[in-house]
Amino acid sequence: MANPEHLKILRKGVKAWNKWRKENPYIEPDLSNTELESIDLSLADLTSANVFFTGLDHANLSGANLMKADISSSELFETNLRAANLSCANLIGTDLARADLFGANLEQANCKTRTYVHASLLGLI
């Protein structure tokens, strides 16, 4: 279950979120098992965040840093992931149907079994 304090900071916007992340680099944010549909998290620092079982349909995660994030079993239908850093992220069971992954970095991402990728894969790094 998501940490209520982490969600409160996130809902203040990306600028406040990234400031908090910079001040608390060793905290692994817990945003799991929540609904964040249509949220704008472009350029957000979500490094090592727990985002499993989270609804992120139609969200904007363009340019976001999701390196080492656990996004397993989440819903990212029609999510904007253009130029997002998903390196070393756990994407097992994640629904990426119609997600925009143009220019996204999926190096060493764990996409084994049941990751639904009916997405635009053009320009993947």
C-alpha positions in Angstrom: 0.0 0.0 0.0 1.3 3.5 -0.9 2.8 5.7 1.7 0.4 8.5 2.3 3.2 11.0 2.9 4.8 10.1 -0.5 1.5 10.5 -2.3 0.9 13.9 -0.6 4.3 15.1 -1.9 3.7 13.7 -5.4 0.3 15.4 -5.7 2.0 18.8 -5.0 3.6 18.4 -8.5 6.8 17.2 -10.1 8.9 20.2 -8.9 8.1 19.6 -5.2 8.5 15.8 -5.8 12.0 16.2 -7.4 13.1 18.6 -4.6 12.0 16.1 -2.0 13.8 13.3 -3.8 17.0 15.3 -4.0 16.8 16.0 -0.2 16.0 12.3 0.5 18.1 10.2 -1.9 18.0 7.1 0.2 14.3 6.8 0.6 12.6 4.3 -1.8 9.2 5.9 -2.5 6.1 3.7 -2.1 3.4 4.6 -4.6 2.1 1.1 -4.9 -1.5 -0.1 -5.2 -3.0 3.3 -5.9 -4.7 5.0 -8.8 -2.7 7.7 -10.5 -4.5 7.7 -13.9 -3.9 10.8 -16.1 -1.4 12.2 -13.7 1.4 14.4 -15.2 4.8 13.0 -13.9 6.9 14.2 -16.8 10.5 14.5 -15.8 9.7 13.0 -12.3 12.5 11.2 -10.4 10.9 7.9 -9.6 14.2 6.0 -9.2 13.8 2.8 -7.2 10.2 3.6 -6.5 7.6 0.9 -5.7 4.9 1.5 -8.2 3.5 -2.1 -8.4 -0.2 -2.7 -8.8 -0.7 1.0 -9.7 -3.1 2.4 -12.2 -1.2 4.8 -14.5 -3.4 4.7 -17.5 -3.2 7.8 -19.7 -0.4 9.2 -17.4 2.4 11.4 -18.7 5.7 9.9 -17.7 7.7 11.4 -20.6 11.3 11.9 -19.6 10.7 10.4 -16.1 13.5 8.5 -14.4 12.1 5.1 -13.5 15.4 3.4 -13.2 15.2 0.3 -10.9 11.5 1.0 -10.2 9.2 -1.9 -9.5 6.3 -1.3 -11.9 5.2 -4.9 -12.0 1.5 -5.7 -12.5 0.7 -2.1 -13.1 -1.7 -0.6 -15.7 0.1 1.8 -18.2 -2.5 1.7 -21.0 -1.9 4.6 -23.4 0.7 6.0 -21.1 3.3 8.5 -22.4 6.7 7.0 -21.7 8.6 8.9 -24.4 12.3 9.2 -23.5 11.6 7.7 -20.0 14.5 5.8 -18.3 13.2 2.3 -17.5 16.6 0.7 -17.2 16.7 -2.1 -14.7 13.0 -1.6 -14.0 10.7 -4.6 -13.1 7.9 -4.6 -15.7 6.7 -8.2 -15.2 2.9 -8.4 -15.8 2.7 -4.7 -16.7 0.1 -3.7 -19.2 1.8 -1.4 -21.7 -0.9 -1.6 -24.4 -0.8 1.4 -26.7 1.9 3.0 -24.5 4.3 5.4 -26.2 7.8 4.1 -25.6 9.5 6.2 -28.3 13.1 6.8 -27.2 12.6 5.0 -23.9 15.6 3.3 -22.3 14.6 -0.4 -21.5 18.2 -1.6 -21.0 18.2 -4.5 -18.6 14.5 -4.0 -17.8 12.8 -7.2 -16.6 10.1 -7.7 -19.1 9.9 -11.5 -18.9 6.5 -13.2 -19.1 3.1 -11.5 -19.2 4.2 -8.0 -19.9 1.7 -6.8 -22.4 3.5 -4.7 -25.0 1.2 -3.6 -27.8 3.1 -0.4 -27.9 5.0 1.8 -30.3 8.5 0.5 -30.0 10.1 2.8 -32.5 13.3 4.4 -31.3 13.8 2.3 -28.2 17.3 2.5 -26.8 
